[in-house]
Amino acid sequence: MKRFHVAALVFAVLALAATASAQSSTSQFVVGGETAKKIHDFGTINLATAERIAEKCEDLARKEGVAVSIYILDNEGNHVYMHRMDGQGYLNIVTAEMKARTALLTRAPSKARMNQVLQNPDSELQQIQIGFFPNSGGLPIIVNDQLIGAIGVGGSAPRVAQGWSDEICAHKAMTEVLGPQPPLLQDLPPRAAANRGNAPVPRFELPQGAAPKSTLPPEFVVTGKAAANIFEGNQISGEAAKKIARTCRDWAAAKGGTASIYILDTHGEFVHQERGDGQIYPNMHTAMLKAQTALQTRRPTSIPNAQLRNDPSGTPRQLVQFGFFTNSGGIPIVVDGEMIGAIGVGGGAGGGGDENCAIEGLKAAFGNRVLLPVYPPKSN
C-alpha cells in the first residue's frame, strides 16, 4: 500500500513538472500573468505572436510578388490580428477569415475539408451547411499540444510546384515564429473546371500601367497595380493603417492599458485589426461597431454620443432604426478633405479614452492633414 502511495506521489510530481514545463515553453506565445488571470485563460495567443506570424507571411508574399490577407483568431474565435495587403478585394479578405474559422472549428488544416470535397464533390454543400470553408489556407495554431488560435490566409493563386500557396505562407511563417510544424497534408489533383455552356468569360481590368490616381501622398493610400486591382485610388494603405494602430497601441500601453482597434476602408472592409492582450469580446466588438458607425455617418461617434446625452429622445432612432453604435471612439479618416477609411477603438486605452487613442494614431500617420474632432471650450 505504501509503495502505491509513493508511486502515485512520483506520478503526480512528474505530471506537475510536465505541465509546468509545457506551460513554460508555451508562455512566450500566449497571454499570461495577471492579464491571463483577469480573462481566466492561459491558453490564448497573444498579440505579439499573432503580429509576428502575420508579418512573416507578409514578407514571404512580398518576395513572391503577391498580396495576401491574413486573419489570426484566438482559441475562442475572436479576432486577434488581421492585416490586408494593398490591392486585396472582398473575396480575398472574407475567405481568409473563413479558412481560419474552419481550421479552428475542426482543429485541423482547412485543406482536409477541401480534400474531402475533391474526393467527393457532393459533400461540399454539407460542408458549407455546417459552417466550413473547404479550401486550403487555414491552419490551427498549436503549441505543445495546446490549441492557442488559428490562422487563415487568402488572396493569392497557388503555385504549389514552386513552393507557394496561401497555406505554405502560413506554414512557413508559423515555423519561423513557433518552431517546427507538422507537415502539410497532401495536395490532391484539382477538380476539372466544368464549362458546359462554353460561355465566353470577359476580361475586366484596366490597361497595363493604368491605375487610379489620388491627390494624396502614396504612403497614405493604395497606389499603382494594387489600386488598379480594386479600381480605387483613395483607399487607406495597409502601412498607414499599421502606423495608426501601433501608435494607438503604444499610447494605451504608456497609460498602463491596451486597446482593440479596427481600421476599415471606404467600403467597410477590414484593412487592419488588432486586439490588445486581455481585451475581451465587448472591447473588440464595440471597436468594430464604432468604426462602422463612423464610416456610415461620416462623422466621429462622439458627435451622436453628445447629442443623445443632450436629447435622449433620439436614442430609439439612432440605435434601433439606423443601427448605429454611438459610444465615443470611432472617427472617419479624412485627409486633405478626402475620406479614405475609418477607425474604431475600444477597451478604454488605459483610461486615456478610446477617441484620444485614435486621434494619436491619426496624427502620427497624417500629421496636420487629418481632420479631427474639435471640442468647444468649456463654459464657466
Summary of the structure (lengths in Angstrom):
residues: 380
radius of gyration: 23.4
end to end distance: 82.2
largest distance: 84.9
contacts: 1262
relative contact order: 0.10
helix: 48%
strand: 16%
